[in-house]
Amino acid sequence: METEVLIAIPRDVLHATRMSPADIKRELALTLFQQCRLSFGKARELAGMTVWSFQQLLGSREIPVHYDIEDYLEDRAAVEGFLRQ
């Protein structure tokens, strides 16, 4: 189930940022990802970008991808399980 939330941004504020609504969504996604409030996938989805484009954007902003040993071990187990099939 999807819930849509509308955020009202005063026209003069939008004009002052010199950004489009899509740009603002992308910046929100980046900020929430950087603060560890959204996963990579959810932030990418909010930004409306492909995996590769979002990774490139993170790199260009020098925002590290959150990937720790637990993530690695989960991914490794998933791959090993897939290979056993």
PyMOL Python script that loads the backbone (N, CA, C, O; Angstrom):
from pymol import cmd

cmd.read_pdbstr("""\
ATOM      1  N   MET A   1       0.843  -1.173   0.000  1.00  0.00           N
ATOM      2  CA  MET A   1       0.000   0.000   0.000  1.00  0.00           C
ATOM      3  C   MET A   1       0.891   1.240   0.000  1.00  0.00           C
ATOM      4  O   MET A   1       1.843   1.328   0.777  1.00  0.00           O
ATOM      5  N   GLU A   2       0.587   2.170  -0.851  1.00  0.00           N
ATOM      6  CA  GLU A   2       1.394   3.368  -0.985  1.00  0.00           C
ATOM      7  C   GLU A   2       0.617   4.573  -0.485  1.00  0.00           C
ATOM      8  O   GLU A   2      -0.562   4.739  -0.795  1.00  0.00           O
ATOM      9  N   THR A   3       1.286   5.403   0.284  1.00  0.00           N
ATOM     10  CA  THR A   3       0.711   6.638   0.782  1.00  0.00           C
ATOM     11  C   THR A   3       1.469   7.786   0.147  1.00  0.00           C
ATOM     12  O   THR A   3       2.700   7.810   0.143  1.00  0.00           O
ATOM     13  N   GLU A   4       0.734   8.720  -0.379  1.00  0.00           N
ATOM     14  CA  GLU A   4       1.362   9.892  -0.978  1.00  0.00           C
ATOM     15  C   GLU A   4       1.209  11.061  -0.026  1.00  0.00           C
ATOM     16  O   GLU A   4       0.111  11.341   0.457  1.00  0.00           O
ATOM     17  N   VAL A   5       2.310  11.739   0.242  1.00  0.00           N
ATOM     18  CA  VAL A   5       2.304  12.900   1.117  1.00  0.00           C
ATOM     19  C   VAL A   5       2.695  14.110   0.282  1.00  0.00           C
ATOM     20  O   VAL A   5       3.717  14.104  -0.405  1.00  0.00           O
ATOM     21  N   LEU A   6       1.892  15.118   0.350  1.00  0.00           N
ATOM     22  CA  LEU A   6       2.183  16.350  -0.381  1.00  0.00           C
ATOM     23  C   LEU A   6       2.780  17.369   0.586  1.00  0.00           C
ATOM     24  O   LEU A   6       2.259  17.581   1.682  1.00  0.00           O
ATOM     25  N   ILE A   7       3.862  17.987   0.173  1.00  0.00           N
ATOM     26  CA  ILE A   7       4.508  19.007   0.990  1.00  0.00           C
ATOM     27  C   ILE A   7       4.365  20.335   0.249  1.00  0.00           C
ATOM     28  O   ILE A   7       4.769  20.460  -0.907  1.00  0.00           O
ATOM     29  N   ALA A   8       3.794  21.308   0.919  1.00  0.00           N
ATOM     30  CA  ALA A   8       3.619  22.629   0.319  1.00  0.00           C
ATOM     31  C   ALA A   8       4.890  23.446   0.520  1.00  0.00           C
ATOM     32  O   ALA A   8       5.341  23.655   1.646  1.00  0.00           O
ATOM     33  N   ILE A   9       5.451  23.899  -0.582  1.00  0.00           N
ATOM     34  CA  ILE A   9       6.629  24.760  -0.538  1.00  0.00           C
ATOM     35  C   ILE A   9       6.208  26.088  -1.144  1.00  0.00           C
ATOM     36  O   ILE A   9       5.822  26.141  -2.312  1.00  0.00           O
ATOM     37  N   PRO A  10       6.278  27.153  -0.368  1.00  0.00           N
ATOM     38  CA  PRO A  10       5.876  28.455  -0.909  1.00  0.00           C
ATOM     39  C   PRO A  10       6.634  28.764  -2.204  1.00  0.00           C
ATOM     40  O   PRO A  10       7.824  28.477  -2.332  1.00  0.00           O
ATOM     41  N   ARG A  11       5.929  29.344  -3.133  1.00  0.00           N
ATOM     42  CA  ARG A  11       6.495  29.637  -4.452  1.00  0.00           C
ATOM     43  C   ARG A  11       7.771  30.468  -4.344  1.00  0.00           C
ATOM     44  O   ARG A  11       8.736  30.220  -5.067  1.00  0.00           O
ATOM     45  N   ASP A  12       7.781  31.463  -3.434  1.00  0.00           N
ATOM     46  CA  ASP A  12       8.973  32.312  -3.309  1.00  0.00           C
ATOM     47  C   ASP A  12      10.167  31.532  -2.765  1.00  0.00           C
ATOM     48  O   ASP A  12      11.310  31.820  -3.120  1.00  0.00           O
ATOM     49  N   VAL A  13       9.908  30.544  -1.906  1.00  0.00           N
ATOM     50  CA  VAL A  13      10.984  29.693  -1.395  1.00  0.00           C
ATOM     51  C   VAL A  13      11.516  28.815  -2.532  1.00  0.00           C
ATOM     52  O   VAL A  13      12.727  28.684  -2.708  1.00  0.00           O
ATOM     53  N   LEU A  14      10.606  28.219  -3.294  1.00  0.00           N
ATOM     54  CA  LEU A  14      11.024  27.400  -4.436  1.00  0.00           C
ATOM     55  C   LEU A  14      11.835  28.240  -5.414  1.00  0.00           C
ATOM     56  O   LEU A  14      12.866  27.794  -5.919  1.00  0.00           O
ATOM     57  N   HIS A  15      11.370  29.447  -5.677  1.00  0.00           N
ATOM     58  CA  HIS A  15      12.078  30.345  -6.593  1.00  0.00           C
ATOM     59  C   HIS A  15      13.469  30.690  -6.036  1.00  0.00           C
ATOM     60  O   HIS A  15      14.450  30.725  -6.779  1.00  0.00           O
ATOM     61  N   ALA A  16      13.542  30.944  -4.720  1.00  0.00           N
ATOM     62  CA  ALA A  16      14.818  31.322  -4.100  1.00  0.00           C
ATOM     63  C   ALA A  16      15.848  30.196  -4.200  1.00  0.00           C
ATOM     64  O   ALA A  16      17.046  30.459  -4.306  1.00  0.00           O
ATOM     65  N   THR A  17      15.388  28.946  -4.166  1.00  0.00           N
ATOM     66  CA  THR A  17      16.326  27.831  -4.263  1.00  0.00           C
ATOM     67  C   THR A  17      16.853  27.642  -5.678  1.00  0.00           C
ATOM     68  O   THR A  17      17.910  27.045  -5.883  1.00  0.00           O
ATOM     69  N   ARG A  18      16.109  28.154  -6.650  1.00  0.00           N
ATOM     70  CA  ARG A  18      16.451  27.948  -8.067  1.00  0.00           C
ATOM     71  C   ARG A  18      16.509  26.463  -8.402  1.00  0.00           C
ATOM     72  O   ARG A  18      17.326  26.006  -9.201  1.00  0.00           O
ATOM     73  N   MET A  19      15.593  25.720  -7.746  1.00  0.00           N
ATOM     74  CA  MET A  19      15.531  24.269  -7.943  1.00  0.00           C
ATOM     75  C   MET A  19      14.119  23.887  -8.372  1.00  0.00           C
ATOM     76  O   MET A  19      13.143  24.564  -8.050  1.00  0.00           O
ATOM     77  N   SER A  20      14.042  22.797  -9.098  1.00  0.00           N
ATOM     78  CA  SER A  20      12.737  22.242  -9.469  1.00  0.00           C
ATOM     79  C   SER A  20      12.255  21.351  -8.327  1.00  0.00           C
ATOM     80  O   SER A  20      13.051  20.970  -7.469  1.00  0.00           O
ATOM     81  N   PRO A  21      10.971  21.014  -8.303  1.00  0.00           N
ATOM     82  CA  PRO A  21      10.491  20.069  -7.298  1.00  0.00           C
ATOM     83  C   PRO A  21      11.265  18.743  -7.337  1.00  0.00           C
ATOM     84  O   PRO A  21      11.516  18.144  -6.291  1.00  0.00           O
ATOM     85  N   ALA A  22      11.641  18.285  -8.527  1.00  0.00           N
ATOM     86  CA  ALA A  22      12.423  17.045  -8.646  1.00  0.00           C
ATOM     87  C   ALA A  22      13.801  17.215  -8.009  1.00  0.00           C
ATOM     88  O   ALA A  22      14.306  16.288  -7.376  1.00  0.00           O
ATOM     89  N   ASP A  23      14.410  18.386  -8.170  1.00  0.00           N
ATOM     90  CA  ASP A  23      15.707  18.654  -7.543  1.00  0.00           C
ATOM     91  C   ASP A  23      15.588  18.612  -6.022  1.00  0.00           C
ATOM     92  O   ASP A  23      16.463  18.084  -5.337  1.00  0.00           O
ATOM     93  N   ILE A  24      14.508  19.167  -5.506  1.00  0.00           N
ATOM     94  CA  ILE A  24      14.305  19.191  -4.061  1.00  0.00           C
ATOM     95  C   ILE A  24      14.104  17.773  -3.528  1.00  0.00           C
ATOM     96  O   ILE A  24      14.623  17.431  -2.466  1.00  0.00           O
ATOM     97  N   LYS A  25      13.354  16.949  -4.259  1.00  0.00           N
ATOM     98  CA  LYS A  25      13.180  15.545  -3.850  1.00  0.00           C
ATOM     99  C   LYS A  25      14.513  14.825  -3.820  1.00  0.00           C
ATOM    100  O   LYS A  25      14.780  14.039  -2.911  1.00  0.00           O
ATOM    101  N   ARG A  26      15.351  15.091  -4.815  1.00  0.00           N
ATOM    102  CA  ARG A  26      16.667  14.454  -4.868  1.00  0.00           C
ATOM    103  C   ARG A  26      17.524  14.879  -3.677  1.00  0.00           C
ATOM    104  O   ARG A  26      18.202  14.051  -3.068  1.00  0.00           O
ATOM    105  N   GLU A  27      17.492  16.170  -3.346  1.00  0.00           N
ATOM    106  CA  GLU A  27      18.269  16.664  -2.206  1.00  0.00           C
ATOM    107  C   GLU A  27      17.754  16.084  -0.891  1.00  0.00           C
ATOM    108  O   GLU A  27      18.539  15.778   0.007  1.00  0.00           O
ATOM    109  N   LEU A  28      16.444  15.936  -0.779  1.00  0.00           N
ATOM    110  CA  LEU A  28      15.861  15.312   0.409  1.00  0.00           C
ATOM    111  C   LEU A  28      16.323  13.864   0.526  1.00  0.00           C
ATOM    112  O   LEU A  28      16.688  13.404   1.608  1.00  0.00           O
ATOM    113  N   ALA A  29      16.305  13.158  -0.590  1.00  0.00           N
ATOM    114  CA  ALA A  29      16.749  11.762  -0.600  1.00  0.00           C
ATOM    115  C   ALA A  29      18.214  11.652  -0.181  1.00  0.00           C
ATOM    116  O   ALA A  29      18.565  10.785   0.620  1.00  0.00           O
ATOM    117  N   LEU A  30      19.066  12.521  -0.715  1.00  0.00           N
ATOM    118  CA  LEU A  30      20.483  12.510  -0.357  1.00  0.00           C
ATOM    119  C   LEU A  30      20.685  12.784   1.131  1.00  0.00           C
ATOM    120  O   LEU A  30      21.470  12.105   1.795  1.00  0.00           O
ATOM    121  N   THR A  31      19.981  13.769   1.640  1.00  0.00           N
ATOM    122  CA  THR A  31      20.121  14.132   3.048  1.00  0.00           C
ATOM    123  C   THR A  31      19.665  12.999   3.961  1.00  0.00           C
ATOM    124  O   THR A  31      20.341  12.672   4.937  1.00  0.00           O
ATOM    125  N   LEU A  32      18.521  12.402   3.643  1.00  0.00           N
ATOM    126  CA  LEU A  32      18.005  11.319   4.469  1.00  0.00           C
ATOM    127  C   LEU A  32      18.913  10.089   4.403  1.00  0.00           C
ATOM    128  O   LEU A  32      19.078   9.387   5.400  1.00  0.00           O
ATOM    129  N   PHE A  33      19.496   9.830   3.247  1.00  0.00           N
ATOM    130  CA  PHE A  33      20.446   8.724   3.124  1.00  0.00           C
ATOM    131  C   PHE A  33      21.700   9.016   3.945  1.00  0.00           C
ATOM    132  O   PHE A  33      22.184   8.152   4.676  1.00  0.00           O
ATOM    133  N   GLN A  34      22.218  10.224   3.823  1.00  0.00           N
ATOM    134  CA  GLN A  34      23.434  10.593   4.530  1.00  0.00           C
ATOM    135  C   GLN A  34      23.245  10.511   6.047  1.00  0.00           C
ATOM    136  O   GLN A  34      24.184  10.194   6.777  1.00  0.00           O
ATOM    137  N   GLN A  35      22.036  10.795   6.513  1.00  0.00           N
ATOM    138  CA  GLN A  35      21.735  10.729   7.944  1.00  0.00           C
ATOM    139  C   GLN A  35      21.333   9.324   8.394  1.00  0.00           C
ATOM    140  O   GLN A  35      20.925   9.128   9.539  1.00  0.00           O
ATOM    141  N   CYS A  36      21.449   8.347   7.492  1.00  0.00           N
ATOM    142  CA  CYS A  36      21.093   6.949   7.768  1.00  0.00           C
ATOM    143  C   CYS A  36      19.609   6.796   8.120  1.00  0.00           C
ATOM    144  O   CYS A  36      19.239   5.887   8.863  1.00  0.00           O
ATOM    145  N   ARG A  37      18.780   7.663   7.599  1.00  0.00           N
ATOM    146  CA  ARG A  37      17.343   7.575   7.844  1.00  0.00           C
ATOM    147  C   ARG A  37      16.639   6.832   6.706  1.00  0.00           C
ATOM    148  O   ARG A  37      15.505   6.381   6.866  1.00  0.00           O
ATOM    149  N   LEU A  38      17.312   6.707   5.559  1.00  0.00           N
ATOM    150  CA  LEU A  38      16.796   5.925   4.433  1.00  0.00           C
ATOM    151  C   LEU A  38      17.901   5.014   3.931  1.00  0.00           C
ATOM    152  O   LEU A  38      19.077   5.376   3.920  1.00  0.00           O
ATOM    153  N   SER A  39      17.494   3.826   3.517  1.00  0.00           N
ATOM    154  CA  SER A  39      18.453   2.908   2.892  1.00  0.00           C
ATOM    155  C   SER A  39      18.804   3.431   1.507  1.00  0.00           C
ATOM    156  O   SER A  39      18.164   4.347   0.992  1.00  0.00           O
ATOM    157  N   PHE A  40      19.824   2.839   0.920  1.00  0.00           N
ATOM    158  CA  PHE A  40      20.223   3.214  -0.439  1.00  0.00           C
ATOM    159  C   PHE A  40      19.046   3.063  -1.399  1.00  0.00           C
ATOM    160  O   PHE A  40      18.751   3.965  -2.184  1.00  0.00           O
ATOM    161  N   GLY A  41      18.377   1.910  -1.326  1.00  0.00           N
ATOM    162  CA  GLY A  41      17.275   1.635  -2.251  1.00  0.00           C
ATOM    163  C   GLY A  41      16.126   2.601  -2.113  1.00  0.00           C
ATOM    164  O   GLY A  41      15.584   3.071  -3.114  1.00  0.00           O
ATOM    165  N   LYS A  42      15.746   2.907  -0.882  1.00  0.00           N
ATOM    166  CA  LYS A  42      14.629   3.829  -0.660  1.00  0.00           C
ATOM    167  C   LYS A  42      15.009   5.255  -1.040  1.00  0.00           C
ATOM    168  O   LYS A  42      14.188   5.989  -1.591  1.00  0.00           O
ATOM    169  N   ALA A  43      16.237   5.648  -0.752  1.00  0.00           N
ATOM    170  CA  ALA A  43      16.685   6.987  -1.130  1.00  0.00           C
ATOM    171  C   ALA A  43      16.734   7.122  -2.650  1.00  0.00           C
ATOM    172  O   ALA A  43      16.332   8.143  -3.208  1.00  0.00           O
ATOM    173  N   ARG A  44      17.229   6.086  -3.307  1.00  0.00           N
ATOM    174  CA  ARG A  44      17.278   6.098  -4.770  1.00  0.00           C
ATOM    175  C   ARG A  44      15.880   6.191  -5.352  1.00  0.00           C
ATOM    176  O   ARG A  44      15.643   6.910  -6.323  1.00  0.00           O
ATOM    177  N   GLU A  45      14.957   5.456  -4.747  1.00  0.00           N
ATOM    178  CA  GLU A  45      13.568   5.475  -5.193  1.00  0.00           C
ATOM    179  C   GLU A  45      12.965   6.872  -5.024  1.00  0.00           C
ATOM    180  O   GLU A  45      12.304   7.380  -5.930  1.00  0.00           O
ATOM    181  N   LEU A  46      13.196   7.491  -3.859  1.00  0.00           N
ATOM    182  CA  LEU A  46      12.681   8.837  -3.620  1.00  0.00           C
ATOM    183  C   LEU A  46      13.272   9.826  -4.615  1.00  0.00           C
ATOM    184  O   LEU A  46      12.580  10.719  -5.102  1.00  0.00           O
ATOM    185  N   ALA A  47      14.553   9.660  -4.912  1.00  0.00           N
ATOM    186  CA  ALA A  47      15.224  10.554  -5.849  1.00  0.00           C
ATOM    187  C   ALA A  47      14.772  10.327  -7.290  1.00  0.00           C
ATOM    188  O   ALA A  47      14.980  11.181  -8.152  1.00  0.00           O
ATOM    189  N   GLY A  48      14.153   9.173  -7.550  1.00  0.00           N
ATOM    190  CA  GLY A  48      13.709   8.863  -8.911  1.00  0.00           C
ATOM    191  C   GLY A  48      14.866   8.599  -9.856  1.00  0.00           C
ATOM    192  O   GLY A  48      14.834   8.985 -11.024  1.00  0.00           O
ATOM    193  N   MET A  49      15.889   7.934  -9.333  1.00  0.00           N
ATOM    194  CA  MET A  49      17.093   7.691 -10.120  1.00  0.00           C
ATOM    195  C   MET A  49      17.380   6.202 -10.227  1.00  0.00           C
ATOM    196  O   MET A  49      16.882   5.402  -9.434  1.00  0.00           O
ATOM    197  N   THR A  50      18.186   5.840 -11.214  1.00  0.00           N
ATOM    198  CA  THR A  50      18.644   4.468 -11.339  1.00  0.00           C
ATOM    199  C   THR A  50      19.711   4.212 -10.279  1.00  0.00           C
ATOM    200  O   THR A  50      20.250   5.148  -9.690  1.00  0.00           O
ATOM    201  N   VAL A  51      20.006   2.947 -10.043  1.00  0.00           N
ATOM    202  CA  VAL A  51      21.040   2.587  -9.075  1.00  0.00           C
ATOM    203  C   VAL A  51      22.358   3.248  -9.456  1.00  0.00           C
ATOM    204  O   VAL A  51      23.016   3.870  -8.621  1.00  0.00           O
ATOM    205  N   TRP A  52      22.732   3.110 -10.711  1.00  0.00           N
ATOM    206  CA  TRP A  52      24.015   3.642 -11.170  1.00  0.00           C
ATOM    207  C   TRP A  52      24.060   5.164 -11.041  1.00  0.00           C
ATOM    208  O   TRP A  52      25.063   5.711 -10.583  1.00  0.00           O
ATOM    209  N   SER A  53      22.998   5.849 -11.434  1.00  0.00           N
ATOM    210  CA  SER A  53      22.968   7.316 -11.353  1.00  0.00           C
ATOM    211  C   SER A  53      23.037   7.790  -9.906  1.00  0.00           C
ATOM    212  O   SER A  53      23.727   8.760  -9.593  1.00  0.00           O
ATOM    213  N   PHE A  54      22.313   7.096  -9.025  1.00  0.00           N
ATOM    214  CA  PHE A  54      22.337   7.495  -7.618  1.00  0.00           C
ATOM    215  C   PHE A  54      23.717   7.259  -7.016  1.00  0.00           C
ATOM    216  O   PHE A  54      24.196   8.078  -6.232  1.00  0.00           O
ATOM    217  N   GLN A  55      24.361   6.152  -7.372  1.00  0.00           N
ATOM    218  CA  GLN A  55      25.723   5.889  -6.895  1.00  0.00           C
ATOM    219  C   GLN A  55      26.678   6.972  -7.379  1.00  0.00           C
ATOM    220  O   GLN A  55      27.527   7.445  -6.623  1.00  0.00           O
ATOM    221  N   GLN A  56      26.535   7.359  -8.631  1.00  0.00           N
ATOM    222  CA  GLN A  56      27.401   8.409  -9.166  1.00  0.00           C
ATOM    223  C   GLN A  56      27.173   9.731  -8.441  1.00  0.00           C
ATOM    224  O   GLN A  56      28.122  10.459  -8.149  1.00  0.00           O
ATOM    225  N   LEU A  57      25.907  10.036  -8.152  1.00  0.00           N
ATOM    226  CA  LEU A  57      25.593  11.270  -7.434  1.00  0.00           C
ATOM    227  C   LEU A  57      26.201  11.246  -6.033  1.00  0.00           C
ATOM    228  O   LEU A  57      26.777  12.238  -5.586  1.00  0.00           O
ATOM    229  N   LEU A  58      26.072  10.113  -5.344  1.00  0.00           N
ATOM    230  CA  LEU A  58      26.690   9.993  -4.016  1.00  0.00           C
ATOM    231  C   LEU A  58      28.194  10.224  -4.110  1.00  0.00           C
ATOM    232  O   LEU A  58      28.772  10.944  -3.296  1.00  0.00           O
ATOM    233  N   GLY A  59      28.818   9.612  -5.101  1.00  0.00           N
ATOM    234  CA  GLY A  59      30.262   9.774  -5.281  1.00  0.00           C
ATOM    235  C   GLY A  59      30.650  11.211  -5.558  1.00  0.00           C
ATOM    236  O   GLY A  59      31.638  11.708  -5.020  1.00  0.00           O
ATOM    237  N   SER A  60      29.873  11.879  -6.398  1.00  0.00           N
ATOM    238  CA  SER A  60      30.194  13.265  -6.736  1.00  0.00           C
ATOM    239  C   SER A  60      30.048  14.190  -5.538  1.00  0.00           C
ATOM    240  O   SER A  60      30.682  15.244  -5.483  1.00  0.00           O
ATOM    241  N   ARG A  61      29.214  13.800  -4.578  1.00  0.00           N
ATOM    242  CA  ARG A  61      29.023  14.589  -3.348  1.00  0.00           C
ATOM    243  C   ARG A  61      29.892  14.072  -2.201  1.00  0.00           C
ATOM    244  O   ARG A  61      29.835  14.585  -1.083  1.00  0.00           O
ATOM    245  N   GLU A  62      30.697  13.049  -2.495  1.00  0.00           N
ATOM    246  CA  GLU A  62      31.568  12.417  -1.491  1.00  0.00           C
ATOM    247  C   GLU A  62      30.771  11.919  -0.289  1.00  0.00           C
ATOM    248  O   GLU A  62      31.190  12.064   0.860  1.00  0.00           O
ATOM    249  N   ILE A  63      29.605  11.325  -0.581  1.00  0.00           N
ATOM    250  CA  ILE A  63      28.764  10.721   0.451  1.00  0.00           C
ATOM    251  C   ILE A  63      29.024   9.223   0.408  1.00  0.00           C
ATOM    252  O   ILE A  63      28.732   8.576  -0.597  1.00  0.00           O
ATOM    253  N   PRO A  64      29.570   8.661   1.487  1.00  0.00           N
ATOM    254  CA  PRO A  64      29.892   7.230   1.472  1.00  0.00           C
ATOM    255  C   PRO A  64      28.634   6.365   1.506  1.00  0.00           C
ATOM    256  O   PRO A  64      27.626   6.720   2.118  1.00  0.00           O
ATOM    257  N   VAL A  65      28.725   5.227   0.834  1.00  0.00           N
ATOM    258  CA  VAL A  65      27.644   4.251   0.862  1.00  0.00           C
ATOM    259  C   VAL A  65      27.784   3.471   2.158  1.00  0.00           C
ATOM    260  O   VAL A  65      28.877   3.019   2.500  1.00  0.00           O
ATOM    261  N   HIS A  66      26.694   3.312   2.871  1.00  0.00           N
ATOM    262  CA  HIS A  66      26.697   2.591   4.143  1.00  0.00           C
ATOM    263  C   HIS A  66      26.679   1.095   3.841  1.00  0.00           C
ATOM    264  O   HIS A  66      25.666   0.551   3.403  1.00  0.00           O
ATOM    265  N   TYR A  67      27.787   0.453   4.077  1.00  0.00           N
ATOM    266  CA  TYR A  67      27.907  -0.977   3.801  1.00  0.00           C
ATOM    267  C   TYR A  67      28.905  -1.530   4.795  1.00  0.00           C
ATOM    268  O   TYR A  67      30.114  -1.360   4.638  1.00  0.00           O
ATOM    269  N   ASP A  68      28.391  -2.198   5.827  1.00  0.00           N
ATOM    270  CA  ASP A  68      29.280  -2.696   6.865  1.00  0.00           C
ATOM    271  C   ASP A  68      29.441  -4.213   6.756  1.00  0.00           C
ATOM    272  O   ASP A  68      28.933  -4.835   5.823  1.00  0.00           O
ATOM    273  N   ILE A  69      30.141  -4.790   7.706  1.00  0.00           N
ATOM    274  CA  ILE A  69      30.431  -6.227   7.675  1.00  0.00           C
ATOM    275  C   ILE A  69      29.156  -7.065   7.723  1.00  0.00           C
ATOM    276  O   ILE A  69      29.080  -8.116   7.087  1.00  0.00           O
ATOM    277  N   GLU A  70      28.157  -6.604   8.473  1.00  0.00           N
ATOM    278  CA  GLU A  70      26.885  -7.338   8.527  1.00  0.00           C
ATOM    279  C   GLU A  70      26.222  -7.384   7.159  1.00  0.00           C
ATOM    280  O   GLU A  70      25.691  -8.419   6.756  1.00  0.00           O
ATOM    281  N   ASP A  71      26.251  -6.257   6.440  1.00  0.00           N
ATOM    282  CA  ASP A  71      25.690  -6.230   5.091  1.00  0.00           C
ATOM    283  C   ASP A  71      26.435  -7.212   4.187  1.00  0.00           C
ATOM    284  O   ASP A  71      25.828  -7.952   3.413  1.00  0.00           O
ATOM    285  N   TYR A  72      27.760  -7.199   4.303  1.00  0.00           N
ATOM    286  CA  TYR A  72      28.579  -8.103   3.494  1.00  0.00           C
ATOM    287  C   TYR A  72      28.228  -9.563   3.785  1.00  0.00           C
ATOM    288  O   TYR A  72      28.036 -10.356   2.864  1.00  0.00           O
ATOM    289  N   LEU A  73      28.147  -9.911   5.065  1.00  0.00           N
ATOM    290  CA  LEU A  73      27.849 -11.296   5.429  1.00  0.00           C
ATOM    291  C   LEU A  73      26.468 -11.721   4.940  1.00  0.00           C
ATOM    292  O   LEU A  73      26.295 -12.854   4.490  1.00  0.00           O
ATOM    293  N   GLU A  74      25.482 -10.824   5.022  1.00  0.00           N
ATOM    294  CA  GLU A  74      24.147 -11.132   4.508  1.00  0.00           C
ATOM    295  C   GLU A  74      24.187 -11.343   2.992  1.00  0.00           C
ATOM    296  O   GLU A  74      23.597 -12.290   2.472  1.00  0.00           O
ATOM    297  N   ASP A  75      24.886 -10.455   2.295  1.00  0.00           N
ATOM    298  CA  ASP A  75      24.994 -10.589   0.838  1.00  0.00           C
ATOM    299  C   ASP A  75      25.716 -11.876   0.457  1.00  0.00           C
ATOM    300  O   ASP A  75      25.314 -12.569  -0.478  1.00  0.00           O
ATOM    301  N   ARG A  76      26.772 -12.186   1.179  1.00  0.00           N
ATOM    302  CA  ARG A  76      27.535 -13.405   0.898  1.00  0.00           C
ATOM    303  C   ARG A  76      26.672 -14.647   1.097  1.00  0.00           C
ATOM    304  O   ARG A  76      26.693 -15.564   0.276  1.00  0.00           O
ATOM    305  N   ALA A  77      25.910 -14.671   2.199  1.00  0.00           N
ATOM    306  CA  ALA A  77      25.021 -15.815   2.454  1.00  0.00           C
ATOM    307  C   ALA A  77      23.957 -15.931   1.377  1.00  0.00           C
ATOM    308  O   ALA A  77      23.612 -17.038   0.963  1.00  0.00           O
ATOM    309  N   ALA A  78      23.435 -14.805   0.919  1.00  0.00           N
ATOM    310  CA  ALA A  78      22.422 -14.832  -0.128  1.00  0.00           C
ATOM    311  C   ALA A  78      22.982 -15.383  -1.432  1.00  0.00           C
ATOM    312  O   ALA A  78      22.333 -16.180  -2.110  1.00  0.00           O
ATOM    313  N   VAL A  79      24.190 -14.952  -1.776  1.00  0.00           N
ATOM    314  CA  VAL A  79      24.842 -15.421  -3.009  1.00  0.00           C
ATOM    315  C   VAL A  79      25.138 -16.914  -2.903  1.00  0.00           C
ATOM    316  O   VAL A  79      24.902 -17.667  -3.847  1.00  0.00           O
ATOM    317  N   GLU A  80      25.653 -17.335  -1.760  1.00  0.00           N
ATOM    318  CA  GLU A  80      25.958 -18.760  -1.575  1.00  0.00           C
ATOM    319  C   GLU A  80      24.691 -19.607  -1.663  1.00  0.00           C
ATOM    320  O   GLU A  80      24.696 -20.687  -2.253  1.00  0.00           O
ATOM    321  N   GLY A  81      23.613 -19.109  -1.076  1.00  0.00           N
ATOM    322  CA  GLY A  81      22.331 -19.823  -1.165  1.00  0.00           C
ATOM    323  C   GLY A  81      21.832 -19.909  -2.591  1.00  0.00           C
ATOM    324  O   GLY A  81      21.286 -20.932  -3.005  1.00  0.00           O
ATOM    325  N   PHE A  82      22.018 -18.840  -3.340  1.00  0.00           N
ATOM    326  CA  PHE A  82      21.606 -18.813  -4.741  1.00  0.00           C
ATOM    327  C   PHE A  82      22.431 -19.801  -5.548  1.00  0.00           C
ATOM    328  O   PHE A  82      21.887 -20.495  -6.407  1.00  0.00           O
ATOM    329  N   LEU A  83      23.712 -19.880  -5.297  1.00  0.00           N
ATOM    330  CA  LEU A  83      24.591 -20.774  -6.050  1.00  0.00           C
ATOM    331  C   LEU A  83      24.302 -22.248  -5.756  1.00  0.00           C
ATOM    332  O   LEU A  83      24.555 -23.106  -6.601  1.00  0.00           O
ATOM    333  N   ARG A  84      23.782 -22.543  -4.582  1.00  0.00           N
ATOM    334  CA  ARG A  84      23.464 -23.917  -4.228  1.00  0.00           C
ATOM    335  C   ARG A  84      22.228 -24.433  -4.932  1.00  0.00           C
ATOM    336  O   ARG A  84      22.021 -25.644  -5.002  1.00  0.00           O
ATOM    337  N   GLN A  85      21.418 -23.560  -5.446  1.00  0.00           N
ATOM    338  CA  GLN A  85      20.149 -23.982  -6.074  1.00  0.00           C
ATOM    339  C   GLN A  85      20.354 -24.663  -7.393  1.00  0.00           C
ATOM    340  O   GLN A  85      19.386 -25.071  -8.035  1.00  0.00           O
TER     341      GLN A  85
END
""", "prot")
cmd.dss("prot")
cmd.show_as("cartoon", "prot")
cmd.util.cbc("prot")
cmd.orient("prot")
